[in-house]
Amino acid sequence: MTSAGRPPTPAPCRPSARGGDLRQRGPGPRRRRACRRGPLLLLTTLLAGLCLAPAATADGSLARCNAWQRSSGVARILLGNAIGAAHYLTKRVRLQESPPDHPVALYHDSDIQRVCSWR
């Protein structure tokens, strides 16, 4: 505890203003690993986002999402099942199939809304 009764602040991820080097006066080994991990995690997240976004639009899911939002009844079930299968969503009941004569909604509406919300 400091004299003001507050806990000490953690060491920053950069050298001190006095020109110190991370190995000499900087944070401990755990903090240094966390400092190196931050930019790598950010870069990985950005690359994954750039790679996945074009793939989602390439299969015509924008048109499917628009049609699903405007549809009702059996058409909505069929479109929802197609969107869910294309985006690998989790089914309501594991390994369930939808018979062609009486379609069953295999995916939750909230999951399909989440997939279609970025458009």
Rosetta constraint file for C-alpha pairs under 8 A:
AtomPair CA 1 CA 5 HARMONIC 5.73 0.50
AtomPair CA 1 CA 6 HARMONIC 5.68 0.50
AtomPair CA 1 CA 7 HARMONIC 4.65 0.50
AtomPair CA 1 CA 8 HARMONIC 6.14 0.50
AtomPair CA 2 CA 6 HARMONIC 5.59 0.50
AtomPair CA 2 CA 7 HARMONIC 6.09 0.50
AtomPair CA 2 CA 8 HARMONIC 6.21 0.50
AtomPair CA 11 CA 26 HARMONIC 6.84 0.50
AtomPair CA 11 CA 27 HARMONIC 5.28 0.50
AtomPair CA 11 CA 31 HARMONIC 7.94 0.50
AtomPair CA 12 CA 16 HARMONIC 7.92 0.50
AtomPair CA 12 CA 26 HARMONIC 7.50 0.50
AtomPair CA 12 CA 27 HARMONIC 6.90 0.50
AtomPair CA 13 CA 26 HARMONIC 7.64 0.50
AtomPair CA 13 CA 27 HARMONIC 7.14 0.50
AtomPair CA 13 CA 31 HARMONIC 7.41 0.50
AtomPair CA 13 CA 32 HARMONIC 6.91 0.50
AtomPair CA 13 CA 35 HARMONIC 5.51 0.50
AtomPair CA 14 CA 22 HARMONIC 6.96 0.50
AtomPair CA 14 CA 26 HARMONIC 7.24 0.50
AtomPair CA 15 CA 19 HARMONIC 6.56 0.50
AtomPair CA 15 CA 20 HARMONIC 5.42 0.50
AtomPair CA 15 CA 21 HARMONIC 5.43 0.50
AtomPair CA 15 CA 22 HARMONIC 5.38 0.50
AtomPair CA 15 CA 25 HARMONIC 7.45 0.50
AtomPair CA 15 CA 26 HARMONIC 5.79 0.50
AtomPair CA 16 CA 20 HARMONIC 5.37 0.50
AtomPair CA 16 CA 21 HARMONIC 7.51 0.50
AtomPair CA 16 CA 25 HARMONIC 7.44 0.50
AtomPair CA 16 CA 26 HARMONIC 6.91 0.50
AtomPair CA 20 CA 24 HARMONIC 6.56 0.50
AtomPair CA 20 CA 25 HARMONIC 5.78 0.50
AtomPair CA 20 CA 26 HARMONIC 7.22 0.50
AtomPair CA 21 CA 25 HARMONIC 6.07 0.50
AtomPair CA 21 CA 26 HARMONIC 6.46 0.50
AtomPair CA 22 CA 26 HARMONIC 4.10 0.50
AtomPair CA 22 CA 27 HARMONIC 6.70 0.50
AtomPair CA 22 CA 32 HARMONIC 7.79 0.50
AtomPair CA 27 CA 31 HARMONIC 5.64 0.50
AtomPair CA 27 CA 32 HARMONIC 6.15 0.50
AtomPair CA 28 CA 32 HARMONIC 6.26 0.50
AtomPair CA 29 CA 33 HARMONIC 6.32 0.50
AtomPair CA 30 CA 34 HARMONIC 6.36 0.50
AtomPair CA 31 CA 35 HARMONIC 6.13 0.50
AtomPair CA 32 CA 36 HARMONIC 6.34 0.50
AtomPair CA 33 CA 37 HARMONIC 6.15 0.50
AtomPair CA 34 CA 38 HARMONIC 6.37 0.50
AtomPair CA 35 CA 39 HARMONIC 7.74 0.50
AtomPair CA 36 CA 40 HARMONIC 7.04 0.50
AtomPair CA 37 CA 41 HARMONIC 6.08 0.50
AtomPair CA 38 CA 42 HARMONIC 6.31 0.50
AtomPair CA 39 CA 43 HARMONIC 6.13 0.50
AtomPair CA 40 CA 44 HARMONIC 6.13 0.50
AtomPair CA 41 CA 45 HARMONIC 6.14 0.50
AtomPair CA 42 CA 46 HARMONIC 6.23 0.50
AtomPair CA 43 CA 47 HARMONIC 6.19 0.50
AtomPair CA 44 CA 48 HARMONIC 6.13 0.50
AtomPair CA 45 CA 49 HARMONIC 6.18 0.50
AtomPair CA 46 CA 50 HARMONIC 6.22 0.50
AtomPair CA 47 CA 51 HARMONIC 6.14 0.50
AtomPair CA 48 CA 52 HARMONIC 6.04 0.50
AtomPair CA 49 CA 53 HARMONIC 6.02 0.50
AtomPair CA 50 CA 54 HARMONIC 7.17 0.50
AtomPair CA 51 CA 55 HARMONIC 6.99 0.50
AtomPair CA 52 CA 56 HARMONIC 6.39 0.50
AtomPair CA 53 CA 57 HARMONIC 6.73 0.50
AtomPair CA 54 CA 58 HARMONIC 6.08 0.50
AtomPair CA 55 CA 59 HARMONIC 7.08 0.50
AtomPair CA 56 CA 60 HARMONIC 7.82 0.50
AtomPair CA 56 CA 61 HARMONIC 6.59 0.50
AtomPair CA 56 CA 87 HARMONIC 7.94 0.50
AtomPair CA 57 CA 61 HARMONIC 5.77 0.50
AtomPair CA 57 CA 62 HARMONIC 6.29 0.50
AtomPair CA 60 CA 64 HARMONIC 6.54 0.50
AtomPair CA 61 CA 65 HARMONIC 5.87 0.50
AtomPair CA 61 CA 83 HARMONIC 6.99 0.50
AtomPair CA 62 CA 66 HARMONIC 6.23 0.50
AtomPair CA 62 CA 116 HARMONIC 7.55 0.50
AtomPair CA 62 CA 119 HARMONIC 6.95 0.50
AtomPair CA 63 CA 67 HARMONIC 6.11 0.50
AtomPair CA 64 CA 68 HARMONIC 5.94 0.50
AtomPair CA 64 CA 79 HARMONIC 6.70 0.50
AtomPair CA 64 CA 83 HARMONIC 7.05 0.50
AtomPair CA 65 CA 69 HARMONIC 6.13 0.50
AtomPair CA 65 CA 83 HARMONIC 7.55 0.50
AtomPair CA 65 CA 116 HARMONIC 5.65 0.50
AtomPair CA 66 CA 70 HARMONIC 6.43 0.50
AtomPair CA 67 CA 71 HARMONIC 5.99 0.50
AtomPair CA 67 CA 79 HARMONIC 7.62 0.50
AtomPair CA 68 CA 72 HARMONIC 7.79 0.50
AtomPair CA 68 CA 75 HARMONIC 7.83 0.50
AtomPair CA 68 CA 76 HARMONIC 5.50 0.50
AtomPair CA 68 CA 79 HARMONIC 5.73 0.50
AtomPair CA 68 CA 80 HARMONIC 6.57 0.50
AtomPair CA 69 CA 76 HARMONIC 7.93 0.50
AtomPair CA 71 CA 75 HARMONIC 6.20 0.50
AtomPair CA 71 CA 76 HARMONIC 5.13 0.50
AtomPair CA 72 CA 76 HARMONIC 4.81 0.50
AtomPair CA 72 CA 77 HARMONIC 7.79 0.50
AtomPair CA 73 CA 77 HARMONIC 6.60 0.50
AtomPair CA 74 CA 78 HARMONIC 6.22 0.50
AtomPair CA 74 CA 103 HARMONIC 6.81 0.50
AtomPair CA 75 CA 79 HARMONIC 6.11 0.50
AtomPair CA 76 CA 80 HARMONIC 5.90 0.50
AtomPair CA 77 CA 81 HARMONIC 6.11 0.50
AtomPair CA 77 CA 103 HARMONIC 6.82 0.50
AtomPair CA 77 CA 104 HARMONIC 6.68 0.50
AtomPair CA 77 CA 105 HARMONIC 5.22 0.50
AtomPair CA 78 CA 82 HARMONIC 6.27 0.50
AtomPair CA 78 CA 103 HARMONIC 7.03 0.50
AtomPair CA 78 CA 105 HARMONIC 7.59 0.50
AtomPair CA 79 CA 83 HARMONIC 6.18 0.50
AtomPair CA 80 CA 84 HARMONIC 5.97 0.50
AtomPair CA 80 CA 105 HARMONIC 7.18 0.50
AtomPair CA 80 CA 106 HARMONIC 7.97 0.50
AtomPair CA 80 CA 107 HARMONIC 7.00 0.50
AtomPair CA 80 CA 109 HARMONIC 7.66 0.50
AtomPair CA 80 CA 112 HARMONIC 6.68 0.50
AtomPair CA 81 CA 85 HARMONIC 6.06 0.50
AtomPair CA 81 CA 105 HARMONIC 6.48 0.50
AtomPair CA 81 CA 106 HARMONIC 6.00 0.50
AtomPair CA 81 CA 107 HARMONIC 6.47 0.50
AtomPair CA 82 CA 86 HARMONIC 6.12 0.50
AtomPair CA 83 CA 87 HARMONIC 6.21 0.50
AtomPair CA 83 CA 112 HARMONIC 7.03 0.50
AtomPair CA 84 CA 88 HARMONIC 5.91 0.50
AtomPair CA 84 CA 89 HARMONIC 5.05 0.50
AtomPair CA 84 CA 90 HARMONIC 7.78 0.50
AtomPair CA 84 CA 106 HARMONIC 7.96 0.50
AtomPair CA 84 CA 107 HARMONIC 6.23 0.50
AtomPair CA 84 CA 112 HARMONIC 6.55 0.50
AtomPair CA 85 CA 89 HARMONIC 6.44 0.50
AtomPair CA 87 CA 115 HARMONIC 7.79 0.50
AtomPair CA 89 CA 107 HARMONIC 7.09 0.50
AtomPair CA 89 CA 111 HARMONIC 7.19 0.50
AtomPair CA 90 CA 107 HARMONIC 6.70 0.50
AtomPair CA 91 CA 95 HARMONIC 7.49 0.50
AtomPair CA 91 CA 96 HARMONIC 7.38 0.50
AtomPair CA 91 CA 106 HARMONIC 5.40 0.50
AtomPair CA 91 CA 107 HARMONIC 4.89 0.50
AtomPair CA 91 CA 108 HARMONIC 7.40 0.50
AtomPair CA 92 CA 96 HARMONIC 7.94 0.50
AtomPair CA 92 CA 106 HARMONIC 5.72 0.50
AtomPair CA 92 CA 107 HARMONIC 5.46 0.50
AtomPair CA 92 CA 108 HARMONIC 6.47 0.50
AtomPair CA 93 CA 106 HARMONIC 7.26 0.50
AtomPair CA 96 CA 106 HARMONIC 6.97 0.50
AtomPair CA 97 CA 104 HARMONIC 7.96 0.50
AtomPair CA 97 CA 106 HARMONIC 7.32 0.50
AtomPair CA 98 CA 102 HARMONIC 7.48 0.50
AtomPair CA 98 CA 103 HARMONIC 5.23 0.50
AtomPair CA 98 CA 104 HARMONIC 5.16 0.50
AtomPair CA 98 CA 105 HARMONIC 7.37 0.50
AtomPair CA 98 CA 106 HARMONIC 7.00 0.50
AtomPair CA 99 CA 103 HARMONIC 5.46 0.50
AtomPair CA 99 CA 104 HARMONIC 7.19 0.50
AtomPair CA 107 CA 111 HARMONIC 7.04 0.50
AtomPair CA 107 CA 112 HARMONIC 7.34 0.50
AtomPair CA 108 CA 112 HARMONIC 6.67 0.50
AtomPair CA 109 CA 113 HARMONIC 6.09 0.50
AtomPair CA 110 CA 114 HARMONIC 6.17 0.50
AtomPair CA 111 CA 115 HARMONIC 6.40 0.50
AtomPair CA 112 CA 116 HARMONIC 6.20 0.50
AtomPair CA 113 CA 117 HARMONIC 5.78 0.50
AtomPair CA 114 CA 118 HARMONIC 7.58 0.50
